[in-house]
Amino acid sequence: MRSSSLGLAAFFLSAQLAAFLLAAAPAGPAPLPIAPDIVVAADGSAGFRSIQAALESLPKDNRERRVILVRNGVYHEKVRIDAPFVTLRGESRQGARIEYAQAADAFHKQHDSVGLAVVNITAPAHDFVLENLTVKNTHGVIGPHAFAVFGLADKTVIVDCDVLSQGADTLALWRGRNQNAGATAGTPGLEAGGRSYQARLNICGSVDFVCPRGWSYLADSTITQVNPNATAAIWHDGSKDPDMKFVLRGCRFDGPPEWILSRHHRDAQYFLVDCTFSERMRDRKPYRVIYPLDGGTPSEADLARNRELDPVNRWGERVYYFNCHRDGGDYTWHADNLAAAPGAPAPREITPRWTFAGTWDPERTDQPAVCMIQPIAGGFRLRFTESVTVKGRPRLELQHGAKADYVSGSGSSALQFAINDSSAPVQLDFTEGVILATEATATLRLASPSLPRADASCVAKTDRRRRER
């Protein structure tokens, strides 16, 4: 790469990008409604100094929502998430930082047990939540692959984070990739491709640096390209199901002069809603990659690569816009065209639930609720509308003031409470503990203390949720 290009990119990254990210940084998330299960502090003031050590303390067959709080500090380490239902949350977005220099080519030459990114989400680690911290690959070379987050799990949530690299594939959630089929086979979730939800992120990188496979929803985020020679900022692989899509809503794009929006090697489907682009954007609409990349005369090897990709490019260019604008004037291909999309969705219909075809709603705010009460020997069994996790000592209040103690069931949809009293239950008592949803969502959802009628049944609600999945 020419030295002038490197100088331009370095200047852009250090000055314009820094100011842009700082100005765009939103307020942090709501305070945790519960105490964390594990605290990590680099200064040794908590149970763990290392994030990886904290993660390794969790059983790989974990069934409960486990919250790890990372105190402010710079953690010079790569981390690997193996257990499902983990929340990794920073004390503050700028203060809690996971930083590591990892070039992808160096990893491929000499593998380690952690992974090729700074944060590595393995296939069994479904329902993972990453929030309120910074993940930075400090490899520091503009252009080559340098992953910040790499994931093979289903139902991944990343919110209120800075995800940074100067290389390619900064944020790569790749469940469904053929090369990783051995790792994902038999793990919970959709096999063809993962589901991911991201909101309020700052992301920067070089080429294809936001590159999900499967179904992905990204909202209210800044996406900044740092490579003046890059061929695209965003990328998608939706080739295994015509419903796969990458939705970007309320996102702001920027980059060096003549930055390019998007490309794809395999079938892709983009929905861009309420997005804005800097004036420096090149007038080049999203495109399929055809070799050679410079548009010259193809070699036999180029022709072979193109033929290899032809079978996974069956559905044509599928890029849909609504209310997207470029500073200094729109290009013709920015025109609203949702009417041409499958089902012609209205803008208000393009939600996370719609993105995932009703199988998952990471923005749901409803409370897990008791849907059936079963008297059993020595107490009661409460069945909930979904899997729940118990924290502390919630109790079940009965008529006349007696209270049953929680006994077992956390990580399932049925909790057992013990008491030698047949009085009717009145409500759940959260004075000394809480119950919350186990599933990954954008915010923790606490259960309702209310109870249903004695003759209530969970059958209808359970059947509905099974159909949605």
PALOPA-325171 format. One record per residue: x, y, z of N, C-alpha, C, O in turn. Coordinates in steps of 0.02 Angstrom, whole numbers, plus 50000, padded with zeros to 5 digits. Example, Ala and Ser with C-alpha at 12.3 -4.5 7.8 and 13.67 -1.06 7.14 Angstrom:
BEGIN
506604971650390506154977550390506604983550390507124983450423/506424988850354506844994750357506455000250394506705005750402/
This chain:
BEGIN
500424994050000500005000050000500445006250000500965006450033/500235011349964500635017349958500675021050024500195021050063/501255024150037501345027750100500865033550107500645035050162/500685036750051500205042350054499535039950078499185043450115/499335033850056498695031050078498715029550152498235030750189/499285026750175499355025350246499325031650287499005031750340/499645036950263499625043250300498925046050304498725048650356/498555045750249497865048250249497445044250298497065047150337/497505037650296497105033550341497285034750414496835035150456/497935035450428498135036650497497855043250523497625043750580/497885048350480497615054850500496865054350513496605056950562/496525050950467495805050350475495625046750540495175048850576/495985041350554495845037450614495985041350677495575041250724/496535044950679496735048150741496355054650755496275056450813/496125058050704495815064550714495065064350700494655064950746/494885063450638494185063850619493775058250651493235059450677/494035052150649493675046550677493595047250752493055046050779/494125049250786494085050050859493545055050878493155053850923/493535060750843493025065750858492325063250841491855064650877/492275059450786491625056950765491355051950815490765052350834/491775047250838491545042350886491375045550953490885043650984/491765050350973491635053651037490975057351035490585057051082/490845060950980490225064650974489625060050969489075061750992/489725054150939489165049650928489015045150988488495041950990/489475044851036489395040151091488765041651131488695047151158/488285036951135487675038151172487765037051246488285034651269/487255038751283487265037451355487285029951367487085026051324/487545028051425487605020951441486945017651455486425020951457/486955011051463486335007351475486065008651545486395011751587/485455006251556485155006951623485565002951674485884998051656/485555005051737485915001251788485684994051792485104992551778/486134989651813485944982751823485404982251876485484985151930/484864978551864484344977951915484504972551966484124971652014/485054969051957485264963752003486004964352017486364967751980/486234961152069486954960752082487264955852032486964950752017/487864957352007488194952651961488384946251996488494946152057/488424940851958488634934451987489384934351998489624931352047/489754937551953490484937651956490724944651941490444948051898/491244946851977491554953451964492284952351947492644948551980/492504955851894493204955651873493504962551882493204967551862/494084962951912494424969351921495164968351909495484964151940/495444972351863496144971651845496614973051903497174970651905/496374977051952496804978852008496774973852065497084974952117/496414968352055496394963052106495894964252162495904960652211/495464969152155494984970752208494354966552206493904967452248/494304961952157493714957652152493934950352148494524948852158/493464945952134493614938852135494084936652079494424931552087/494094940352023494524938451967494884944551941494604950051938/495514943651921495884948851886495794948351810495854953351775/495654942351786495634940951715494914939351694494564935551728/494694942151638494034940551611494014933251591493514929851603/494544930851558494544923851536494494919151595494144914051591/494824920551650494774916251709494064916151735493814910951756/493734921851734493034922151757492584917951711492154914251735/492694918451646492294914551599492414907051608491944903051603/493034905251621493194898151629492904895251693492864889151700/492694899451740492394896951802491674894751792491384891551836/491374896351734490684894451721490644887451691491064885751649/490164883351711490094876751681489874877351608489464881551591/490134873051565489964873451494489244871351481488964872951429/488934867851528488234865951521487774870651560487224868751580/488004876751572487624881651608486924882551579486834882451518/486424883351623485734884251601485424890751626484854892351611/485804894551666485534900551697485864906851668486424906551642/485514912451672485814918851652486344920651703486194921751762/486974921051681487534922751725487804929551703487964930651644/487864934151750488094940951735488794941951763488904941251824/489264943651719489944945251739490054952751729489984955251674/490214956151783490344963351780491094964551776491474962051818/491314968251726492014969851716492134976951739491884981751709/492514977751793492674984351818493124988151768493454985151725/493124994751774493534998851730494274996751734494524995151788/494594996651677495284994651672495414992151602494944990851565/496044991551584496224988851519496444981651529496914980251566/496104977051496496234969951502496584967651438496264966851386/497234966551443497624964651385497584957051378498034953351398/497034954751348496924947551341496414946251287496004950551270/496444940251260495894937751218495444933651263495664930751313/494794933451246494334929651287493914924951243493814926251184/493694919651274493304914551239492694912751282492764910951340/492114913251252491494911551287491264904751263491134903751204/491224899951309491014893151294490324891551323489964887451295/490134894751377489504893251411488934897351381489034903151362/488344894551376487764898451354487494902951409487674902151468/487074907751390486714912051436487174916451479487044917451539/487704919151449488174923351485488074930651464487994932051405/488074935151514488094942351501488774944851524488964944051582/489144947951479489794951051495489694958551490489614961251435/489704961951546489524969051549490084973151580490344971351633/490264978651547490774983051574490484988051623489894989851620/490914990351668490704995651715490555002051677490075005651694/490945003651626490805009351582491075007751513491545003951505/490765010851464490925009351394491645010951376491985007051343/491885016651398492575018651383493075016151434493665015451419/492835014851496493295012951549493485005651551494045003951569/493015001251533493144994051533493344992051462492934992351416/493974990051453494244989051386494594982351381495034980651421/494394978551330494734972251314495144973551252494874974751198/495804973351258496244975151203496774969751192497064967151240/496874968151129497374963051113497574963851039497144965550998/498194962851024498434963150955498444956150925498854951950944/497984954950878497934948350848497804948950773497244950550753/498304947650733498214947150661497934940250644498164935250672/497454939950599497154933550582497674928850550497674922850563/498104931550507498584927150475499084924250525499304918550517/499254928150577499694925450628499354919850667499674914850685/498704920650680498334915350715498314908950673498404903550699/498184909650608498134903750566498804900150561498814894050551/499354903750567500004900550566500164897050632500504891850633/499914899850686500034896850752499414897650795499314902750827/498994892550794498354892750831498474892750906498994890350930/497994895550942497974894751015497274892451034496844891750990/497154891251097496524888451119495974893651128495404891851141/496144900051121495644905251134495274907151071494654907251070/495634908751017495294910450955495644915950916496134918750940/495374917550857495714922250813495504929450823495764933850790/495034930750869494804937550883494964939550955495244935550993/494804945650972494884947851041494344944651084494484942151139/493714944851061493164941351094492924935851048492724937150991/492944929651072492774923751032492174920251064492194918051121/491634919751025491014916751050490934909951015490794909650955/491034904551052491014897951021490294895851007489824898851033/490224890650966489564888550943489084886750999488494888250993/489304883451054488824881751106488594887751149488124887151187/488934893551141488804899151186488224903551162488294909551153/487654900351151487074904051128486804908651182486954907851241/486414913451161486114918351207486644922251246486584923451306/487174924251211487704928251241487544935651233487294937851181/487684939551286487584946751285488244950251303488544948751354/488454954851260489044958951271488814966151274488484968551228/488984969651329488714976451335489164981051375489514979051422/489154987451355489434992951393490184992451404490424993451460/490554990851351491284990651356491584991651286491224992351237/492234991851284492594992651221492994986251206493344983651250/492944983951144493344978351120493774981051063493504983651014/494424980551070494874983451020495424978551001495794976151044/495474977150936496044973450911496584978550896496514982650850/497124978350934497654983350929498214981250880498774983750885/498054976750835498554974550786498864980450750499474980650739/498454985450732498714991850711498914992550638499204997550618/498774987450597498944987850526498294988650487497834984750495/498264993750444497674994950405497624989950348498084989450307/497074986350345496954981850289496874974550306496324971850296/497384971050331497324963850342496784962050393496584966150433/496564955850390496044953550436496304954050508496834951550525/495894957350549496054958050620495394958550657495134964050668/495114952850677494454952350706494444955350777494904954050816/493934959150793493814961150862493344956250896493474953950951/492784954650862492304949850888492174944650834492014946350777/492234938250852492084932750806491614928050842491744925950898/491054926250809490564922150842490274916650798490174917650738/490154910850828489844905250794489194903150829488894898050809/488974906750878488384904850916487754908150888487794912850848/487184905650909486544908450890486304913150945486474912351003/485904918150925485594922850971486114926651012486174925851072/486494930750976487014934951006486764942151010486474944750962/486864945351068486674952351079487294956351095487674954451140/487404961851059487964966451074487674973451076487424975851025/487704976751133487404983451139487874988051178488244985851222/487844994551160488204999751197488954998251202489254998651255/489254996451145489954994651143490314998251087490015000151037/490974999251096491415001051041491774994751019492074991251060/491734993250955492044987250927492514989550872492304991750819/493174989150886493654992950847494224988650820494474984150853/494414990150758495004987250727495194991650669494784995550645/495804991150646496004994450584496034989450526496204991150470/495864983150541495884978050491495194976150466494694979550481/495164970750428494534968250400494174963850451494474961150497/493504963150440493084958450478493084960050553493154955550595/493014966350570493014968450640492494964750680492644961950733/491874964850656491314961650691491044956150645490684957550597/491224949950660491084944350616490704938950654490994935050691/490044938850645489614933650676489444928850620489024930250578/489764923050622489814918750563489504911850572489724907050540/489024911050615488684904650617488374903250549488064907650518/488454897150525488214895350459488764895050407488634892750351/489364897250424489924896850377490114889550366490194885750414/490184887450304490324880450288490964877950321490984872250344/491474882150324492114880050353492064878550428492494875150456/491534881150460491444880050532490884875050547490664874650604/490664871350497490104866850507490244861650560489794859750598/490864859350564491034854450615490954857150685490764853450731/491114863550694491074866550761490354868050781490194867750840/489924869450733489234871450749488754865550749488204866150777/488934859950719488474854350714488254851950783488664850750827/487604851250791487334848650853487274853750909487034851950963/487494859950899487434864950951486744868250947486454868550893/486494870851003485824873851002485784879750955486264883550947/485204880550924485094886250880484994884150808484994878250792/484904889050765484804887750694485464885750662485974888850675/485454880650621486064878150591486284882250530486874883350519/485794884450489485964887650426486324894250435486734896250393/486164897750489486474904250503486244906750570485714904850594/486644911150599486484913650666486004919550665485874922550612/485734921050723485334927050734485724931650780485964929550833/485794937950761486174942750801485824949450804485504951550755/485884952550861485574959150873486104963750900486454961950948/486174969750871486664974750893486334981550895485934983150851/486504985550944486234992250949486724996850984487074994951030/486735003050960487125008450991487865006650995488185007151047/488125004350938488835002550933489225007950895488945011550853/489855008450911490345011850868490785006350839491115002650876/490805005850773491195000550740491645003750688491425007950649/492275001850688492715004150635493164998450611493304993750648/493374999050549493794993950520493954995450448493865001050425/494194990350413494474991350346494004989050291493654993150261/493984982550278493574979750224493074974850253493254970750295/492444975250231491924970450253491934969850330491884964350357/492004975450364492154974950436491524974150479491584973050539/490934974750450490314972550483490024967350436489754969050384/490074960950455489984955550405489604949650434489904944250442/488964950350449488594944750478488394939650425488334941150366/488284933550449487974928350409487304926650442487244926750503/486814925050401486164923350429485714929350436485644933350390/485424930050495484954935450510485274940250560485514938150612/485274946750544485604951550588485224958150587484974960350535/485184961250646484864967850653485354972450690485594970750744/485494978250660485964983050688485634989850688485404992250636/485594993050747485234999350753485645004750787486055003250831/485525010950767485765016850803486525016550815486755017850871/486885014850764487605013750771487995017950720487735019950668/488635019150736489085022550689489545017350659489825013050694/489635017750593490035012950556490545016950516490365020750471/491185016250533491695020650505492265016650474492605012750508/492345017550410492885014150373493525018250379493515024450375/494095014850390494725018450399495225017350342495755020350342/495055013150295495515011250241495325014950177494785013650149/495745019350151495575022950090495565018550028495315020649976/495835012450033495835007949976495335002249984495354997349945/494895002650033494424997250046493894996749992493705001749961/493654990749981493154989449929492444989149956491974988649916/492344989350022491664989550050491724990150126492214988050156/491204992950157491164993350230490774987550259491004984250306/490174986150232489754980850259489704975150209489794976050149/489534969150235489524963050196489004958450227488884958850288/488714954050188488214949450215488244942950175488354942950115/488134937450210488014930950178487324928550199487224926450256/486864928750153486184926350165486004920950115485434920650093/486484916850096486404912250040486054905750056485874902050010/485934904350120485654897850138484904897850149484594892550159/484604903650148483884904250156483674910950127483964916050145/483194911150082482994917550052482734922650102482684928550087/482554920450163482314925050214482874928350253482764933350287/483494925750248484044928850285484124936050264484054937850205/484274940350313484314947450298484774950950348484874948650404/485044956650327485434961050369485074967750370485054971250319/484784969450427484404975650435484844980750471485114979250524/484894986750442485264992250474484774997950481484515000550431/484645000050542484145005250555484465010850596484765009650648/484385016950572484645022750608485395022850615485655025350665/485745020150566486475019850569486795025550530486515027950481/487375027650553487755033150522488405030250495488785027050532/488545031450430489135028850397489625034550380489415040050361/490265033150386490785037950366491405034150345491465028050356/491875037750316492495034750294492925039750258492725045550252/493505037750233493935042250195493615043750127493105040650109/493885048350089493595049950024493495043749980493945039549974/492915043349950492735037949904492625031249938492715025949908/492425031450003492275025050036491655021850003491225025249977/491635015150005491115011249971490675007850023490915005350074/490035007650009489555005150059489594997550068489724995250123/489494993650015489374986550027489544982249967489534984549910/489684975849981489764970849930489574964049960489444963550020/489564958849918489424952149942489734947049895489784948349835/489944941449922490194935949882489644930949867489634927949813/489184930149914488614925549906487984929749911488004935649926/487414926449899486784930149904486734933949970486894931250023/486524940149965486434944450023485764947950017485474948549963/485514950450074484904954350074484974959850128485054958350187/484944966150106485034971750150484384975850154484044976850104/484234978150215483714983150225484034988950263484254988050320/484064994750232484345000750263483785005750274483475008050226/483645007250337483085011550355483345017250398483685016250448/483175023350378483365029350416484115029850427484345032050480/484505027850378485235028250383485495034550348485175037150303/486075036950370486395042750339487105041150320487445037250354/487325044250265487985042950237488355049550231488065054650213/489005049450245489405055550237489475057250163489375053050119/489655063550151489725065950083490285062350046490275062049984/490765059450083491335056150052491175049350020491605046349989/490565047150028490365040650000490415040549923490215045349890/490685035149896490725034449823490045032549794489635029249826/489935034649733489325032949698489395025949668489465025049608/489375021049712489395014049691488915010049735489025009349795/488395007549705487895003849744488164996949763488654994649733/487864993649812488094987049833488134982249773487724982449728/488644977849776488784973849717489054966949737489314965949791/488974962149690489274955549698490004955949678490184959249629/490424952549716491134952249700491244947749640491024941949639/491584950349590491784946549531492544947149525492814952749528/492874941549517493604941549510493814942449438493494939849392/494374946049427494824949249476494514955649504494084958749473/494734957549563494444963249597494574969849561494194974549569/495104970149523495264976449488494874977249423494964982249388/494444972349406494044972949346494414971249282494154972349227/495024968749288495424967149229495214960649196494694957849212/495624958249151495484951949116495564946149165496084945349196/495044942049173495084936649222495554931049200495584929249141/495924928449247496344922549236495904916349241495314916749259/496194910649227495824904349235495624903349308495084900849323/496074905349353495914904749425495334909349443494894907449482/495324915449415494764920049428494114917149402493604917249437/494124914549342493514911649313493274905749355492664904849364/493734901849381493544896149423493214898549488492714895649509/493484903749518493194906449580492494909249566492044908249606/492414912649511491754915349494491244909749483490674910249506/491454904449448491004898749437490824895349503490254893049512/491304895149549491174892049614490644895949653490254892949691/490624902549644490144906649681489474907349645488984909649675/489434905549581488804906249545488224902649578487674905549581/488304896549603487724892949633487464896149697486904894749718/487874900349730487634903649791487474911049777487474915149823/487354912549715487104919149695486494918049649486534919049589/485944916149681485354914049644484804919349642484384919249597/484794923949689484204928149700484304935449679483864939549692/484854936949647484954943649622485124948649676485184946949735/485194955049656485354960249703484724962049744484214963849715/484784961649809484214962949854484434968149906484654966349960/484374974349889484564979849934483974984649935483774987349883/483704985849996483094989750002483214995650049483534994950101/482955001550030483075007750067482425011050087481915010450053/482455014550143481915019150161482215024950200482555023950251/482095030950177482305036950212483065036950226483275038650281/483445035050177484175035150183484455041050142484245042150085/484915044750171485155050750138485905051650147486205049650197/486195054750096486905056250095486995063750104486655067750072/487465065750148487635072750155487845075550086488255072450052/487575081150067487755084050002487345081549945487445083749888/486865077049958486425074749905486435067249896486955064049901/485845064449884485775057149877485995054849808485955058549759/486215048549805486305045249741485645042049721485215040849763/485565040649658484925037949634484755031349667484165029849678/485255027449684485115020849713484925021149787484795016049818/484905027249815484655028049884483895028749887483615029149942/483565028749831482845029949829482465024549867482665018649868/481925026549899481495021849936481255016349888481005017849834/481325010149910481085004649867480834998649908480864993049884/480584999849969480334994350009479764990749974479654984749987/479394994149931478844990849895479084985149852478694980649835/479734985149834480004979749793480264973949834480444968749806/480294974649900480554969349943480024963849951479434965149942/480234957749968479744952449981479244954450034479434956450089/478614954050018478084955950065477964963350070477504965450106/478364967450037478294974750037478174977450108477664980450121/478654976350153478534978550222478514986150228478874989650194/478084988550272478084995650290478674996950336478884992450371/478945003050337479525004450380479415002550453479864999950486/478815003850479478685002250550478694994750564478774992650621/478604990750511478604983550520479304980550524479384974750544/479804984350506480484981750504480794982350573481154987050588/480634977450614480844977150684481284970950694481344966850648/481594970350752481974964150764481534957950759481744952950730/480944958150786480504952350782480354950450709480354944550692/480234955450667480124954250596480764951450564480724946750524/481334954250581481974951950553482064944550565482294940950520/481894942250624481994935250642481364931050633481304925650662/480904933450592480304929650572479924926950632479644921450629/479904930950685479514929050744479834923850788479544921750838/480444921550771480764916250811481124919050872481304915350918/481244925650874481614928750929481464936250927481454939250874/481354939150985481254946350989481714949151044481514949451102/482334951051026482794953651077482594960251107482884962351157/482104963651079481854969951108481224968951149480914973851169/481034962851161480424961651200480534964251272481084963751299/480014966851301480054969551369479544966351415479504968151474/479154961551390478654958251433479004954451488479574952151480/478664953651544478954950251601478804942751598478244940851582/479294938551614479124931551624478574931051677478594934551728/478094926851666477514926551711477344919351729477444914751689/477094918451789476844911951809476194910551771475734914651771/476164904851738475564903151701475184897251731474624895751710/475484893851779475134888251811475434886951880476044887251889/475014885451928475214883651996475024876452009474434874652000/475494872352029475364865252042475534863552115476124863752133/475044861952156475204859452223475564852752218475334848352181/476104851852254476474845552255476614843852328476504847952373/476854837852340477014835852408477544840452437478084841052410/477384843752492477854848052526477934854852494478444858252507/477454857052453477524863752425477144864852360476604862152350/477444868852316477124870752253477634870952196478224872352207/477394869452136477804870352076477474875852034476884875352017/477864880852018477614886251976477894885551905478504884951897/477464885551856477684885251787477654892151756477154895751764/478184894051720478244900751691478144900351615478154894951585/478044906151586477944906651514478584905551474478564904851413/479154905351508479804904251475480304902151528480154902151588/480904900251506481434898451552481634904551594481714910051569/481734903351660481904908751706482504906851748482664900951756/482834911951774483414911151817483264914251884482974919751888/483464910951937483344913352005483994916452031484534913652025/483924922352062484474925652096484264926952168483734929852181/484674924852215484504926052285483974921252310483964915352291/483534923752353483034919552386482324922252376482024924852423/482054921852316481354923652308480914918652345481104912852354/480344920952367479894916552405479184917052377479024921652339/478784912352395478084912152373477644913452433477624909552481/477284919052431476854921052486476174917652481475864917552428/475944914852537475304911552539474794915852578474974920852610/474174913852574473674917152616473864916452689474174911552710/473664921452728473814921652800474544923152814474764922652872/474944924852762475624927352774476184922352773476764924452775/476054915852771476594910952768476964911552701476684913752651/477614909652701478024910352640478404903852627478734901152671/478364901652565478724895652543479394897652516479454902752482/479904893652530480584895052507480724891852439480504886252425/481084895652397481294892752333481774886952346482204887252390/481674881452306482084875452315482494873852253483094872652258/482174873752194482534871452135482174873552072481604876052073/482524872652015482224873851949482524879451910482334880451852/482984883451938483284889051902483594886551837483944881451836/483474890251783483704888151717483204883951680483374880751630/482584883851704482044880251671481414884451676481434890051700/480864881751653480224885451656479794883251715479214885251719/480074879351760479694877051819480114877751882480664875151885/479864881351931480214882351995479814878952051479194878952052/480184876152098479864872752154479984876652218480544878852232/479444877352257479464880852322479214876052375478734872452365/479554876052432479414871152485479074874452545479294879752569/478544871352569478204873352631477694868052649477384865052605/477604866852712477094862252736476474866252754476294866952813/476144868752704475554872952713475174872552646475464873752593/474534871052650474134870352589473734876552573473284876352530/473874882152606473524888352592473664890552520474174888752491/473204894352492473274896452423473834901552415473884906152455/474254900852363474764905952349474434912552329473914912752297/474764918052349474504924852335474944928452285474684931252236/475604928352295476064931852250476774929752265476914926652317/477224931352220477934930352232478214936152273478014941852263/478674934552317478984939552360479714940252339480104935552344/479894946252313480574947452289480984951652338481444955152317/480824951452400481194955352450481924953252454482374957452459/482054946752451482734944052459483004940752395483514937352398/482674941752340482914938752278482444940452221481914943352231/482644938552160482244940052102482244933952055482634929252063/481794934252008481754929351954481774933251888481424938351881/482184931051841482244934751778482264929851720482384923951728/482144932551660482154928451599482864926051586483344929751596/482934919951562483584917051546483804918951475484394919851462/483334919651429483474921051359483834927651350483744932351389/484254928051299484614934251283484144939451253483804938151203/484114945251285483754950951258484164957151272484674956951307/483944962751243484334968951249484374971551320484844975051338/483874969951361483874971751432483654965751472483264961551448/483894965351534483664960051578482924961051595482714966651609/482544955751593481824956151605481654952451670481734946351674/481424956151720481244953251784480544950351780480114953051746/480434944851816479784941551816479274945651854479444949551898/478654944551836478104947751872477964944051937478004937851938/477824947651991477654944152054476934941452055476754937652100/476534943352006475824941452007475744934051990476154931051955/475204931252014475044924252001474384923751964473954928151970/474294918451924473664917551887473134914351932473254912751990/472544913551904472024909951939472244902751952472674900151916/471954899652001472154892952020472054887851963472404882851960/471564889251919471424884451865471764886351800471604883451748/472234891151801472564893351739473024887951712473274883751749/473134888151646473544883251612474064886751568473944892251544/474634883451559475164886251516475114883751445475504885851402/474654879251430474644875751366474614880451307475014879851260/474154885251308474064889651250474694893851237474914894451180/474974896751291475574900851282476174896751260476564899051219/476244890651287476794886351268476744884451195477244884451159/476154882651173476054880851103476224886651057476514885651004/476024892851077476164898551035476914899751029477164901050974/477284899251084478004900351082478354894851042478854896251009/478094888751044478394883451004478314884850930478774883650891/477724887450910477614889150841478094894750819478334894750763/478214899650864478654905250847479364902850835479714905550792/479594897950872480274895450864480344891150801480894888650787/
